[in-house]
Amino acid sequence: MAREQVLEGVILRRWTSGEADRVVSFLTPERGKLRLRVRGTQKPNSRMGLLTEPLNRLSARVIEGRHQRLLVQPHLLRTYLQVRTDLERLSAALALCETLDRWLAEEHAEPEAYFTLIQALERLEQGGDVATIVGWALWRWLAILGYAPDLSRCRECGHPITGGDWQLGEGGCVCARCMPSRPNLTALSAEQVQTIQGWLLQAQPPQEPVVGAERLVRAALRYAESVVDAEPRWLTFWERLNALRESG
């Protein structure tokens, strides 16, 4: 007999399945990431297709069948209209959703990761600085998932981080004296390292923009490549948008 449960969550991604259905990645605080089939999403005038767009926050019934799980009777809780009408914010929000879909294992509850995503989406909706929000969320997730680097001292010589230039790579930071032996790392100032240290512990998104936050986003991506997964394609697209904007 099929089991049913009403769950609240966010649609991270979706894929076409057959002629009329889609499969969605649905992130919930109680059960983690679930892969669910949604029937009839591609039929003409189907409300299911609109309701199961990525970024939508839903309350829905999840039916555990013998061979598949179904998402049915979705009720829209939040759709983030201001995010959807701004290309930069939409790209950043989709990037965050794609990142969690890549980083999280299926059916492994990570409620802190879920609520970090919700807070990041809310700040983007409110008009917060995009790079600051993305950087905070990425570093916060790395901490929640157990991948936080040691940022207290140089991983090569043990010198404490107090000033000067540093480079971030797998496992932690490298000081200026040890840099030549570690090429292709992300260069950071001591102040930027301290900002990352704060983000690793900060449960709420920053209210004010952080100068140079784009570099901290790139640092998170470079570091994550060595411990989690490859760079999500939406973050690459978002960085290209930033480059075009800066070039005028």
GIHUSUL-V144455 format. One record per residue. N is the residue number from 1. RES is the residue in three letters. OMEGA is omega in whole degrees, -180 to 180 (NA if undefined). Layout:
BEGIN
n=(N | N)
res=(RES | RES)
omega=(OMEGA | OMEGA)
END
This chain:
BEGIN
n=(1 | 2 | 3 | 4 | 5 | 6 | 7 | 8 | 9 | 10 | 11 | 12 | 13 | 14 | 15 | 16 | 17 | 18 | 19 | 20 | 21 | 22 | 23 | 24 | 25 | 26 | 27 | 28 | 29 | 30 | 31 | 32 | 33 | 34 | 35 | 36 | 37 | 38 | 39 | 40 | 41 | 42 | 43 | 44 | 45 | 46 | 47 | 48 | 49 | 50 | 51 | 52 | 53 | 54 | 55 | 56 | 57 | 58 | 59 | 60 | 61 | 62 | 63 | 64 | 65 | 66 | 67 | 68 | 69 | 70 | 71 | 72 | 73 | 74 | 75 | 76 | 77 | 78 | 79 | 80 | 81 | 82 | 83 | 84 | 85 | 86 | 87 | 88 | 89 | 90 | 91 | 92 | 93 | 94 | 95 | 96 | 97 | 98 | 99 | 100 | 101 | 102 | 103 | 104 | 105 | 106 | 107 | 108 | 109 | 110 | 111 | 112 | 113 | 114 | 115 | 116 | 117 | 118 | 119 | 120 | 121 | 122 | 123 | 124 | 125 | 126 | 127 | 128 | 129 | 130 | 131 | 132 | 133 | 134 | 135 | 136 | 137 | 138 | 139 | 140 | 141 | 142 | 143 | 144 | 145 | 146 | 147 | 148 | 149 | 150 | 151 | 152 | 153 | 154 | 155 | 156 | 157 | 158 | 159 | 160 | 161 | 162 | 163 | 164 | 165 | 166 | 167 | 168 | 169 | 170 | 171 | 172 | 173 | 174 | 175 | 176 | 177 | 178 | 179 | 180 | 181 | 182 | 183 | 184 | 185 | 186 | 187 | 188 | 189 | 190 | 191 | 192 | 193 | 194 | 195 | 196 | 197 | 198 | 199 | 200 | 201 | 202 | 203 | 204 | 205 | 206 | 207 | 208 | 209 | 210 | 211 | 212 | 213 | 214 | 215 | 216 | 217 | 218 | 219 | 220 | 221 | 222 | 223 | 224 | 225 | 226 | 227 | 228 | 229 | 230 | 231 | 232 | 233 | 234 | 235 | 236 | 237 | 238 | 239 | 240 | 241 | 242 | 243 | 244 | 245 | 246 | 247 | 248)
res=(MET | ALA | ARG | GLU | GLN | VAL | LEU | GLU | GLY | VAL | ILE | LEU | ARG | ARG | TRP | THR | SER | GLY | GLU | ALA | ASP | ARG | VAL | VAL | SER | PHE | LEU | THR | PRO | GLU | ARG | GLY | LYS | LEU | ARG | LEU | ARG | VAL | ARG | GLY | THR | GLN | LYS | PRO | ASN | SER | ARG | MET | GLY | LEU | LEU | THR | GLU | PRO | LEU | ASN | ARG | LEU | SER | ALA | ARG | VAL | ILE | GLU | GLY | ARG | HIS | GLN | ARG | LEU | LEU | VAL | GLN | PRO | HIS | LEU | LEU | ARG | THR | TYR | LEU | GLN | VAL | ARG | THR | ASP | LEU | GLU | ARG | LEU | SER | ALA | ALA | LEU | ALA | LEU | CYS | GLU | THR | LEU | ASP | ARG | TRP | LEU | ALA | GLU | GLU | HIS | ALA | GLU | PRO | GLU | ALA | TYR | PHE | THR | LEU | ILE | GLN | ALA | LEU | GLU | ARG | LEU | GLU | GLN | GLY | GLY | ASP | VAL | ALA | THR | ILE | VAL | GLY | TRP | ALA | LEU | TRP | ARG | TRP | LEU | ALA | ILE | LEU | GLY | TYR | ALA | PRO | ASP | LEU | SER | ARG | CYS | ARG | GLU | CYS | GLY | HIS | PRO | ILE | THR | GLY | GLY | ASP | TRP | GLN | LEU | GLY | GLU | GLY | GLY | CYS | VAL | CYS | ALA | ARG | CYS | MET | PRO | SER | ARG | PRO | ASN | LEU | THR | ALA | LEU | SER | ALA | GLU | GLN | VAL | GLN | THR | ILE | GLN | GLY | TRP | LEU | LEU | GLN | ALA | GLN | PRO | PRO | GLN | GLU | PRO | VAL | VAL | GLY | ALA | GLU | ARG | LEU | VAL | ARG | ALA | ALA | LEU | ARG | TYR | ALA | GLU | SER | VAL | VAL | ASP | ALA | GLU | PRO | ARG | TRP | LEU | THR | PHE | TRP | GLU | ARG | LEU | ASN | ALA | LEU | ARG | GLU | SER | GLY)
omega=(-180 | 175 | -178 | 178 | 175 | -177 | 171 | 180 | -179 | 173 | 180 | -178 | 175 | -177 | 175 | 178 | -177 | -176 | -172 | -172 | 171 | 171 | -179 | 169 | -171 | -177 | 180 | 177 | -174 | -173 | 179 | -177 | 180 | 171 | -173 | 174 | 176 | -174 | 172 | -176 | -175 | 176 | 178 | 177 | -180 | 175 | -179 | 179 | 179 | -177 | -176 | 172 | 173 | -177 | -178 | 174 | -171 | 159 | -174 | 173 | 175 | -179 | 179 | 177 | -179 | -174 | -178 | 173 | 180 | 169 | -177 | 177 | 178 | 176 | -175 | 177 | -176 | -179 | 175 | -176 | -179 | 177 | -175 | -178 | 179 | -172 | -179 | -179 | 178 | 179 | 179 | -180 | 177 | 177 | 179 | 179 | 179 | 180 | 180 | 178 | 179 | -171 | -174 | 172 | 179 | 175 | 174 | -173 | 174 | -175 | 178 | 178 | 179 | -176 | 172 | 176 | -180 | -179 | 178 | 179 | 179 | 179 | 175 | 178 | -178 | 178 | 179 | -179 | -171 | -177 | 179 | -179 | 180 | 179 | 179 | -177 | -179 | -180 | 178 | 178 | 178 | 178 | -178 | -177 | 175 | -178 | -177 | 178 | 173 | -177 | -178 | -176 | 178 | -178 | -179 | -174 | 179 | -179 | -179 | 178 | -180 | -178 | 179 | -178 | -180 | 174 | -176 | 176 | -178 | 174 | 180 | -175 | 176 | -178 | -176 | -179 | -177 | -176 | -176 | -179 | -178 | -180 | 174 | 173 | -178 | -178 | 180 | 171 | 178 | 179 | 178 | 175 | 179 | 176 | 178 | 178 | 178 | -179 | -180 | -176 | -171 | -176 | 180 | 179 | 179 | 179 | -178 | 178 | 175 | 179 | 180 | -177 | 179 | 178 | 180 | 173 | 179 | 178 | 178 | -180 | 179 | 179 | -177 | 179 | -176 | -175 | -175 | -171 | 178 | -177 | 178 | -175 | -179 | 177 | 176 | 179 | 180 | 178 | 177 | 176 | 178 | -180 | 178 | -180 | -179 | -180 | 178 | NA)
END
